Amino acid sequence: MVGAGAWGTALALVAAQNGHQVTLWARESEVVDSITAAHRNALFLPQVPLPENITATADLGFVRAADAVLLAVPAQHLRASLAELAKHINPGTPIVLCAKGIEKHSGKLVTEILCEAAPQAAPAILSGPSFAIDVARGLPTAVTIAAEGGLAEGLQAVLGSQTFRPYASDDLVGVALGGAAKNVYAIACGVVDGLKLGESARAALLARSFAELARLGEKLGARRETLMGLSGLGDLVLTATSPTSRNFRFGRELGSGTPYAQLMKPGHPLAEGVETAPALVARGKEAGIELPVAETVAAMLAGVLAPGAAAMRLMSRPLTSE
């Protein structure tokens, strides 16, 4: 497991509880020390004890002996992390992406970055409606694992349990796109909540956001059943309606009047949709797909549009068929 934040630690716990020996790589020395000495990630997941078959290291070379690598780093740091990982990974070793987003400067999906930065690896992606604390506490969670050539089924067997249920797919594009776009739309739904526009408005926005996602997904080659499943609609519903979601909370605070600059200060939780929004819009334009909700979010985040005006912009668009 590379990446010892809350999500990486929770996934390490899933694998360890299935009887596997798990090595958890952390950049922070205090995380390595905490796991080694106290079997607890005191910095990112302090409330959950870790079993003894999870060990921590700061040496990335451990991946040479790994049967598979789960990679949980933010999307905007993924290319650099993969460049380092590629120096150590053996050809054919599965790398399972566990982060969600689109690279800001290139518009690439995380799976596309993986294939460029570590072409010797077997690509896979894990995504779906899941919060780290729920997974770590053993609460029922279902996700999608996508890979080709039977690899998804193998990973499914490694991670699957009575409380963590992975569904296998070979649609890497659909899983990557659904996981990225939902963060942008969660910010939009949070803004609606912060503006106190009502639950009817939020439901309408959620539906129209999914329609955008489906149009872009079809153009990029994603399967509709993937987008209708856990890693698309399922993840969107969770992230765009729950105050536990960092992206929803970010949008709600923005809609409530908190200045963008204050929300971006160090110490605030990372909202991946902030960086993903302009990249999603650019990818839509490249594909010739109009994304009004995503474009409105990007305009708000760029300071071009106030949250109240953003809602009016969407409601003033020409009437059309669904």
LINRAJO-V691887 format. One record per run of one state. SS is the DSSP state (H for helix, E for strand, - for the rest). FROM is the first residue (numbers start at 1). LEN is the number of residues. If there is no record, write none. Layout:
ss->SS from->FROM len->LEN
ss->SS from->FROM len->LEN
This chain:
ss->- from->1 len->1
ss->E from->2 len->1
ss->- from->3 len->3
ss->H from->6 len->12
ss->- from->18 len->4
ss->E from->22 len->4
ss->- from->26 len->3
ss->H from->29 len->10
ss->- from->39 len->1
ss->E from->40 len->2
ss->- from->42 len->3
ss->E from->45 len->5
ss->- from->50 len->4
ss->E from->54 len->4
ss->- from->58 len->2
ss->H from->60 len->6
ss->- from->66 len->2
ss->E from->68 len->4
ss->- from->72 len->3
ss->H from->75 len->11
ss->- from->86 len->8
ss->E from->94 len->4
ss->- from->98 len->4
ss->E from->102 len->1
ss->- from->103 len->6
ss->E from->109 len->1
ss->H from->110 len->8
ss->- from->118 len->4
ss->E from->122 len->6
ss->- from->128 len->4
ss->H from->132 len->5
ss->- from->137 len->4
ss->E from->141 len->7
ss->- from->148 len->3
ss->H from->151 len->9
ss->- from->160 len->4
ss->E from->164 len->6
ss->- from->170 len->2
ss->H from->172 len->23
ss->- from->195 len->4
ss->H from->199 len->22
ss->- from->221 len->3
ss->H from->224 len->4
ss->- from->228 len->2
ss->H from->230 len->10
ss->- from->240 len->6
ss->H from->246 len->10
ss->- from->256 len->4
ss->H from->260 len->4
ss->- from->264 len->8
ss->H from->272 len->16
ss->- from->288 len->4
ss->H from->292 len->10
ss->- from->302 len->5
ss->H from->307 len->9
ss->- from->316 len->7
